[in-house]
Amino acid sequence: MHHTKSVLALVGALVVTLTTTGAIVQTAPAEAATPRISSACSSVPTTTTEYDGIPGPIFYKRLQCMASKAGYAGEIDGQMRSDAWVFVAKRLAVGGYYQSGNFYGTEHPLTIAALQRWAADHDRYSGPIDGVWGPNSYRGAAWALNREF
């Protein structure tokens, strides 16, 4: 019985797939494929946007860190590029906040609305979910970002 459990654990930990050419390909376990937050995020300070409602580079670095939890592998530099916006939307989709199957590489109203929903779910935003940034939207999103990691 102990031998059977060991074999099953080994098979479960390592998936071996035969390709159409007959070569053996080893793939990592599913949990290893789960994106992890970028190591650069450990040095990103909290953003003051939580208090003043004015976004700056640190606010956007924190958004990039959020995106890295969904697979964004770009720089954590506060310069939001299209791939960062796509991964922010994908991260918000995991929690059910992003309500579209299309992920836009811009600061799209659907992504802003998802950030508003996310902030509202943290009891930090009570305004309309309209996809338009305002000081309260920034404050709520920043509050949640400051506590996300």
Salt bridges, closest charged atoms under 4 A:
GLU50 OE1 - ARG147 NH1 3.09
ASP77 OD2 - ARG81 NH2 2.71
GLU148 OE2 - LYS69 NZ 3.06
GLU148 OE2 - ARG91 NH2 3.57
